[in-house]
Amino acid sequence: MTRQSTISFAKAVAFFLAAALLAVLLQPGQARAFVVGTDFEKPKPEFTREGETVVAKLIPRAKSSSVTIDFRVDGGRLAAVRGVNFETAARPEVNEKNFKSALFDILVDGVPVGGKIRVSILSDFFTRSTAFYVYNPHLQSPWADAQAENIDHPDRVQELVVTVADGGPFDADGAADGHITLTGGPRDSFWGYALGTLFIRFFGIFIVLSVLMVGILFSGRIFQWLEGRKARPQKRSTTIDAAADAGASTTLPGADETAGIPSGEVAAAIAAALHLHIAGLRTARPQPFSFPSTNAWTLSGRSRMMDDRQQNARRNFRSRS
């Protein structure tokens, strides 16, 4: 990888991480609020009643899907549950973003005068660290932690149980009249949730990139093995080629196998043989011509040849005359 390609890859990774960080910190509603200046993440609950339970359905802050919250009462009758605009209860000591599901007015009647009730709020959106804060504008310190019991249920459902006395500090109407108005909402640390989500997503990106890198390295090893297998010389399977290779690898006796040339003794013998051969050619004399020995057979043949020649000579002489 060249230097320019390395720099380009680093820029791409940095841009990707910056985009992921911005996507985590600025969810769709937060991004619009950042640009326009309006709180588009304000929860707008919708309430339905199922017997003695009131169910609120809403989209909490820092979340893109809706959740449900169930309200129940023990010791009285749950008259109604209403959503409360957080601006009416805003104080410097509390942060609106920590109340991700906003505030609720829980109206209970049929309570014995001066008696106590238990209000249960259930949802799988809550965690073990979720608390319930109560707002009472008639007190010197309007906001207070209700010290709610946090009970675990199956399917990751958490139940917050708040004990309220008629006319007590958690009763917003301030009178022991058999009616209780509980104003408050579940509270979670917004920045703890945001940082936890950021931590999970940030390291999730690195895990995905690490798996991708391992896959690329593994596939590269496979391709290298295939290329090396193609580059290997094929073995000769025929006996003729094997014999040819064996014959080609043999050397003359006395030859220098390391240098590939004959040794001094062999060279001297070859030179002496060539010298004797050439010298014999120079001193060789032609053999004198000799007639074969005469016998009756050869003499008869010679006489016949002479007779034939004389007859031819006589014919030629007569024709000319």
N, C-alpha and C positions, 0 to 999 in steps of 0.2 A: 504494500500500500504506500503510495507516494505521500509527500508532505501535504500537498494541496488536497488530496482526497481525505486525509486524516483531519485537516482543519474543517473541511465541509461536513464530515461526519460529526465532529464535535459541535459545530454550530447547529446542525439538525437536532442532535440530542438535547442541547440547551434550549432550543426553541420548543421542543416537545415537552420538556419538563416545565418550562414557564407557562405553556398553555394549560398543562394539567393542574398546576398550582392555581392559576387564575380560575379554572373551571371549578375547583374545589372551594376556593374562598368566595367566589362570586357565582352562586347558583343562579338559575334563570331569574328568579324574583329579585335577588340581591343585585344582579347586574342592572336590571331596569331601575331599581331604586338608586343605584349609584349614578346612573346617567341622568334620570329625570328628577330625583330628589323626593320621590313618593314611596311610601312603604307598601309595596305590592305583596309583601309576605304576610300581611295582617290576616290571621286566621278568621274564617267566616263559618262558624259551625252551623250545622243543620241538625235539629233535634227531632227525634221520634220517640214515641212511648211504647213500651212493650210490657204491659202489666204494671208492676210496681217499679220497673226500671226505665230510666230515661237514657237514651243512647244519643251521644253527640258524634257527628261525623264531620271531620275537618281535615285540612292540610296544614300541619304545623310548620313552624319555621325550620329552615335548613332541610326540608324534605319535599320531595316532588310527588309522593303518593299520599293518599288519604289514610287516616287512622280513625278508629272508633274508641270512645270513652264511655263507660257505663257508670251511671250514678244510682246508688241505692241508699236507703235509709233504714236504720233499725231503731225503734223507739218513737216513731212518728210516721206521718204520711208525707211522701214526696209530692209536693204540689206542682212544682215546675223547676226547670233549669233554664237559665238564660245566659247568653253571651254578654260580656262586659267589655266596652271599649277601654283599652289600657290607658288611654290618655286621661281618663277621669281619675285614675289611681296612680298616675305617674309621680314618683318622688325621686330625689337625687340618690337616695340610698339603694335603689333597686334599678336593675337594668331590664328593659323591656325584652331584649333578646333572650334572656334566661327563661322567660315564660313562653316557651315555644308553642304551647297550645292555648295561649291567652288566658283570660280570667272568666270565671263563671259566678253567677248568682244562683245559689241553691236555696230554694224556698221550701220550708218544711212547716206543716201545721199539724194539729192534733197532738201537740206535745204537752205533757203535764206542766203546769205553771212552775217555772224554776227547775224543771227536770232536765235530763241529759239525753242526747241522742248520739248515735254513731253513724257517721256518713262514710260510705265506702265508694271509692273511685277506682275503677279497674280498667286496664288497657295493656296491650302488649307493646305499646310505645314507651311505657315507663321502664325504668331500670331500678336496680337495687339502691342506687344513690339518689333517686328522685325524691324530693321533699314537697310538702304542701305548705304554701305560704298563704296567710289569711290577711285580708285588708279590712280595717275598721276605721272609717274616717273620724269617729267620735273619740278615739284615743289619742294620747299625746304622741305615741309612736304608732302610726297607722299600720305599719307592716310588722308581722311577727311570724315566726316559724311555728306551725301548729304541732310540731313533734308527732307527725303522723306515723302510724305503724306501717311498715313496708313488708307485705306478706307475699311469698312466692306461690304461684299457681302453675299448673301444667301449661304447656305450649307457650312458655316464656311470658305469661301474664303476671303482672304485678298489681297488688291491691294496696291502695293507700286508705287507711282508716283514721278518721279525725273525730275526736270526741268534742262535742259542743254542748255547752250549758245554756239554757234559756235565760237571756239577759246577761250572759257572761261576756268576757272580752272578745270572743269570736262571733258573738251575735251582733250583726251590723245594725239591727234596729235599736239596740241598747235598752230594750224593755223586756221584762219577764212576763209575757202576755200569752204564752202558749204557741207563739209563732217565732220561728228562727229563720234568719237570713244569713247564710254563710257566703261571704264573698272572698274568693281567692282562686288560686290555680296551682297546678303542679309546676315545680321549678327544677330545671337542670342547668348545669353550667354550659352556656352556649359555646364558649371558647374551648372547653374541654372536649365537647362533642366535635367541634370543627377541627381541632388539632388531632384528635383521635382518627377522624375520617381522613384527614390529610396524611397522617402517618401510614394508615392502612393503604391508601391509594398510592402514595409515594413509593413505598416498598413493594406494593403490588406491581407497579410499573417495572421496577428493577427485577423482580422475579420473572415477569414475562420476558423482559429483554435477556435475562440470563438463560432462560429455557431456549429462547430463539438462538442465542449465541452457541449454546451447546449443540443444538440441532444443526447449525451451519458448520461447526467444526466437525461433527460426526459425519455429515454428508461429504465434507471436503476430504476426510480420510478415506471414505469409500471411493470417491472419484480418483484419488491418488493411487489407491490399490488397483483399481481397474486399469488406469493408464500404465502403471508399472507391469501389470500382467500382460498387456498388449506389447510392451517393449521387450519382453523376454524372448531370446531366440528359441525357435521351435526345435525339439529334439528329432534327430533323424532316426527313423524306425527301420529302414532297409539295411540288410546286411552288406549290400554293395557299397553304399555310402560309408558304412562303418569300416569296410575293408580298405576303401580308398583313403579314408582318413588315417587308417593305421599305416598304409603304404607311404603316404605323404609324410608321415612323421618319422620314418626310418632315415637313418643317416649312414654314410659310408663308414666302414671300419677305420678307426684312427682319426675320424673327422672331429673337428672342434665344434661340439654341439652348441656352445654358447655364442660363438662368432658366426657359425654357418659356413665356414670355409675349411678345405682339407688341411690336415697338419703338414708339417715340413717333410716328413718321410714320404707321405703319399705324393706330394708335389714333386719331390726329387725323382721318384720312380716314374711318374708320368712324363717328366721332361726327358729322362734317359730313354724311355721307349720311343718317344717322338724323334729324338736325335738318331737313334739306330735305324728307324724306318726311313727317314729322309736320306741318310747316308747310303743306305742300300739302293735306293732308287737312283742316286747319282752315279754309282760305280757299276751299275748293271750294264753288260755288253750284249749286242744282238747275237743270236745263235747263227752260225754259218749254215747256208742252204745245202742240203745233202740229198742226193737222189736215193730213192729206196733201192734196196738190193734187187738185181735182175734175176729173173727166173723164166721158165718157158711160158708162163701165162702172160707176163709183161712183154716178152719179145714178140709173141704172136699178136698181141694188140698193137704194138708199135708198127709192125709190118703192114697190118691192115690200114692203119691210119695213113701211112706213106703211100700206099696204092691208091687210096681214095683221093689224096691230094694230087697225085700225078694225073689221074683221069680228069679231074677238074681243070688242071692246067692245060691239058691237050685240047679240051673242048673250047676253052677260051681262046686258044691260039688259032684254031681252025676257023672260028667264027669271025675273027678279025681279018684273016686273009681272004 
